[in-house]
């Protein structure tokens, strides 16, 4: 059934304005009722992103030095990819054979240096960028595993500004981050693009040529400066959250008289100041995390205020020494139910046996559980022994994996904290994370994590606090929307699970996307509920050899016998002090472990082979020489990536190849990761990909330009001096405008805060749609219009680029500086017509939030 025209749809808006309350527009249909209705709203960009804030989160624990060197090699490609995108054929969107790059000092008039008239930049070169680095070290969270007096075990979630290996700050980063600010036409607008302190970098510079200046070698030096001397219990996710999102980052974690963690009332003002300097309210924010291990930090207030205990050498109440007393004591086990059903209510910690109410049924079950009534030490039993792990069963190095199954509790922050932090407009401050009340004896009764969202998320705030006395919670809303935040993790996963396509064609982008089936192989069917069915055996976290991988070689093989598995070699004897690997790769420079070098893995005692680990990383001649590096399954980080959908990016820490003669090849080092990251950012830097087709197959097949059932509303900047009438744009129907402004009012947050904008007060116009046939575009028109574009069947004409379909703004809309654009659509299909994929969060009649973006 053919749907009716957009013109008829628009005339019906006033009569059905209540449909806008669901965030969608109504479209009349033919006489036969449709079988499927797909509604969606979408944030749209008018090539509006002209600032990028890039945060690199680097694991600085032992063994990361080699990976940092590889990242250093990838920096030039990352910089060039953003600042000098390739010139592409206007029609096919394929890079020119000549390999020409766009010029970041150029402008629209000179086509940014791309040959005219048949080519253009793949996207407009980034001309205003901040680059900062945070490490994974946040100290002990109230515990004592990482020596506080040791250099770099607690970077506090602050920006790491260390110039290479010399330990000194980079004087060209006066605010502890690098600023890219070339001399170009856009940066002449000092109101929109204020000049950074120190002037920023105007040249890209050559790799490793620090004496020549330029942002590339300075970025490389900051990467190497992170080093590998940090805390071994890595806080990868929390470090990012602390720097970008936590409204009130704690100053210090102390223990009270009851030995419960207390975050106090102090605030780390240094974090707030750095955040305010680094993060702009209207930038694209990209976080790139590099780590070889799983997220391994605790919520100090978890488990009734004893979450920190999992980061302590000696667990409170335990008498089971881990080797000697100097090595501390072990943690309590989980009840027997945890071994088969960790989500069950009876899965809990044996540690509660000494403090639970003996009159309750649940307490009696703990006290009588077989795991909680047995001692790991022969001849010793009772409190401190019964229910605790044995001396060799709870090494601190492997404590943070599958915690609910092993300990009956999970003291880590829930992953929802981080997903919400990247996507929600409001987040909890410290008082909203846990419900705390005082007990009869003065001891605090601390609930599990609740995460009540009380405060404006700093990622979506118009003005950030920077000093004592500033409002930190009820901030005004900025113009940034969640689709301008990207989170990439380069972590422990086999490359074979990511099927990297290095062809560089528009189709390669889609082939590189990770499907639901791929995610099952990486994480399992439902890891949040402990369902790991379908997971690739290399991604299983285990101290013991994984049975499905034993065919590649014995776990007790001699040193140098590295197995036959192309992903990780073989399993090995971890002695319960380490995890099996997700993947390994060849080092470019072999490392001698004979001197006991820290983070060297081939230091085992060959005089006692049975007790030696012999990991599959050592020279084949049996010497104490390490020839391979490794990565462990980074499960929690990847779970966040998966939950973020298109805003999440996954890549492998184990390079496909490291041939120094092939550094420019697409599969060298972390070039695949860089390519995946830049490819995903393109959608925010160029056209707006749409989640499904807005024309039926019949409509597209006609080859004519039929309008699509969408409306684009433009909210003009109050600083532009523009109006709908002066621009020749129509004011939307009153009924539509009323509901839209109500939505915008709700989105505005605290409009009384300094710098806040009441979005409902912005003048709103309707942007005209230009209907174009498949294969055509309005991109180069000088009018104030937008168009829906799709590839023309049987031709190379693909104005949507790598997208199946996209929204394009005419070049004439560039005069709408500071404007916000909002797209709302409805599509209806008749019987036997496919609707395509429904975007995540969509429904046929449920409420959806309209989002906007500022230009």
C-alpha positions, 0 to 999 in steps of 0.5 A, a space after each residue: 500500500 502506498 502511503 500518502 504525501 507529506 503535504 497531506 501529512 502536514 495539513 493534518 498536524 493541527 488536528 492531531 497535535 496530541 501525537 507530538 506528546 509522544 515525540 512523533 509526527 502523525 501521517 495519514 495513511 490509505 484506506 487499508 489499515 497498516 500492519 506496522 507503525 514505526 515511530 522515531 525521533 532523532 537528534 540531527 546535525 547540520 554539519 554543526 560539530 566544530 569542536 572535539 574534546 578527546 579524552 584518552 584513558 590509559 591503563 598505567 598498571 604494569 605490563 602496559 608499556 608495550 601497548 602505550 608504544 603501539 598507541 604512540 605509533 597510532 597517534 599520527 593516524 588518529 590526528 591525521 584522520 580527524 584534522 586531515 580527512 581524505 578527499 573523497 569523490 562527491 558521488 561515490 564517497 570513495 577516497 581519491 586515488 591520489 590520496 589527497 587530504 583536506 587542509 584544516 587551515 582551509 575553508 568552504 570557498 577553497 573546498 578545504 584544499 580538495 580538488 574541485 569540482 568533483 571531490 570534497 573532504 570526507 568531513 570538515 577538518 576538525 579545527 578546534 580540539 582539546 586532547 587530555 589523558 587520564 590514567 587508571 590509577 585512583 588509589 585504594 578507595 579506602 583499602 591499602 593494596 597500592 602503596 600511597 607513597 609510590 609514584 603514580 598509584 593515585 592520579 586522582 582522575 586528574 589529567 596526566 600531563 607528563 612529557 615523555 619519560 622525563 617526569 616533567 610537565 609539558 609547558 605547551 599544555 599549560 592547562 594540562 591538555 593539548 589544544 589544537 587551534 590552527 589559523 583558519 576562518 572559523 577560529 577568527 570567531 573568538 566568541 564561538 572559538 575562544 583562543 586557548 591559553 598559550 595559543 594552542 597548536 597551529 601545526 600537526 607536526 611529524 611523528 616523533 619529531 618533538 623538536 619540530 613542534 606540532 600537536 602529533 609529537 606532543 600527543 605521542 609524548 603525553 601517551 608515553 608519559 603515562 608509563 606503567 607504574 600505577 596501581 595494579 587494581 585498575 579503576 578504568 571506568 571510574 577514572 573517566 567517570 570521576 573526571 567527566 561526570 561525578 558532580 562532587 568528586 570526593 577528596 579522600 576516602 577515610 574509615 570511621 570508628 566502625 571501619 566503614 568507608 566514609 567519603 566525607 564532604 570534601 570535594 576535589 576542586 582540582 578535578 572540577 577546575 580541569 574539567 571546566 577548562 577541558 570540556 566545552 558545552 557544545 563539543 563532540 566528546 570522544 573517550 578512547 580507553 586503552 587497557 589490557 585488564 578488566 575494570 578492578 575497583 570497588 565502590 567503597 560504600 558497597 556491602 554496607 560500607 565495606 566495599 573497600 575491603 576488597 581492595 585491602 590486603 587483609 580482609 576484616 574478620 579474616 584469620 586465613 593468611 595468604 602465605 605469610 601474615 605480611 601478605 594479608 588475609 583472604 576474603 569470605 566465600 560465596 554461599 554454595 548457591 552462587 556456584 550454580 545461580 549467582 542471581 538467586 536470592 540465596 547467593 550471598 557472602 559467608 561473611 554475613 554469617 557473623 553479623 546477620 540476625 540469627 532469628 531470620 530464615 535467611 541468616 540460618 541458611 547462611 550459617 548452615 551453608 556448606 561453604 560457610 561452615 568449612 574451614 580451609 585450614 586443617 585443625 583450625 575453625 570458627 570465626 575468621 576461618 569458617 567460610 573464608 577462602 584458602 591461602 592460595 585461593 584469593 590472590 589480590 591480582 585476580 580478586 576482581 573477576 566474576 565476583 558475585 559467583 565467587 564472593 556472593 557479593 559484587 562490590 563494584 559500581 553497577 555498570 548502569 552508573 557508567 552507561 547513564 553517565 554517558 547518556 543521561 541528563 541527570 546523575 547522582 551526586 554522592 548523597 544520591 549513590 547510597 541511602 544512608 541512615 544512622 543505626 541505634 549504636 551510631 553505626 551507619 546503615 548504608 544501602 546498596 547502590 541506588 544512584 538517584 539522579 539529583 544533579 545535572 550531568 556535567 557532560 550536559 551542563 552549560 557552565 561547569 563549576 571550577 572553584 569553591 562556592 560554585 554551584 555543583 549540582 543544579 546546573 543549566 543544560 547545554 546544547 550537547 546531546 547523547 549522540 555527541 558522546 562516544 566511548 571506545 575501548 581498545 581491550 582484551 578481545 581476539 581480532 577474529 571476533 571483530 572481523 576488521 575490514 581494511 578496504 576503506 570503502 563505504 561498505 566496509 563501515 557496515 561490515 565492521 559493525 559488531 552485531 548481536 551475534 558478535 556480542 554473544 561471542 564476546 560477552 555471552 548471551 546475557 552476562 548481566 544475568 550470568 548467562 555466558 552461553 555462546 561466549 568464545 572460550 578466549 573471553 572466559 575469565 578463569 584462573 584454571 585452564 579452559 577445557 575448550 582450549 587445551 588442544 593447543 598445548 598443555 597448560 604445564 608445557 615447558 617455557 618456550 613451548 608457546 602452543 598452537 592457538 593463533 589467538 593466545 598460544 595455549 593455556 598456562 599454569 597461573 597458580 591461581 595468581 593470574 587469569 588466562 589470556 584473551 589474546 597475545 601478540 609478538 613484541 617488536 623488541 624482546 625483553 630480558 627477564 633475567 634481572 627481575 624486571 618488573 612486568 616481565 613474565 618469563 621469570 619463573 624458576 626452571 629448577 622447579 618446572 612443576 611450580 613454574 607458570 611458564 606462560 606462552 610468552 617466552 622465547 622458544 629457546 627456553 631462556 628468560 626472554 619475553 617475546 610476546 605480550 598479552 591481554 586479558 578479557 576486558 568484560 566490564 568495559 565491553 559491557 558498557 560499550 555494548 549498552 551504548 549501541 552506536 555510541 560504543 566502539 570496540 577494538 582489540 588491544 592485540 594488534 593484527 601485525 606489528 611489522 615496522 616496515 608496514 606502519 602505514 598499513 590499515 592492519 598495523 598496530 592500533 590502526 584498526 582501532 583508530 579507523 573504527 573510531 574515526 569512522 563512527 565519529 563521521 556520523 556526527 561530523 557529516 550527514 545524519 544517518 537515519 535508523 530506517 528507510 523513510 520511503 517504501 521500496 515502491 516509492 524508492 523504485 519509482 526513482 522520483 523524489 517523493 517527500 518523506 514524513 518528517 519535520 525539521 524544527 530549527 531553534 535560532 540562536 539568541 545571539 544570531 539576530 535572526 528570526 523566522 521572518 528575516 530568513 524566510 522560514 515558516 513558523 510551525 503550526 501553533 499546536 505543534 509549537 506548543 507541545 514542542 516548547 513544552 518538551 524543550 522547557 522540560 529539557 532545559 533543567 535549572 534555567 536559573 543557573 548561571 549560563 543556563 538556556 531556557 530552550 523553550 524561549 528560542 525562536 522556532 522555525 520550520 526548515 523546508 524539505 526538498 524532495 530529491 530522487 535516490 542518488 541525488 542530494 541538496 548538499 550543495 544548494 544555497 537554500 535553507 532546506 534539508 533533504 532525505 537521501 539514499 543510494 540510487 539502485 544499480 549506480 555508484 551514486 551514494 550521497 548517503 556515504 556509508 549510511 543506507 539513508 541519511 538526512 542532509 542539510 543544504 549548504 545554505 543553512 550554514 548561516 544558521 550559526 548556533 541553531 538547534 535542529 530537531 527531527 521527528 518522523 513517523 513511517 507506516 507500512 502496509 501489509 507485506 511491507 518490511 519496516 526495517 530495524 526499529 531503533 533502540 528505545 522505539 515503540 509504536 506508541 510509547 513516549 520518546 524524548 526529542 533531542 536537539 543539537 546546536 550548530 
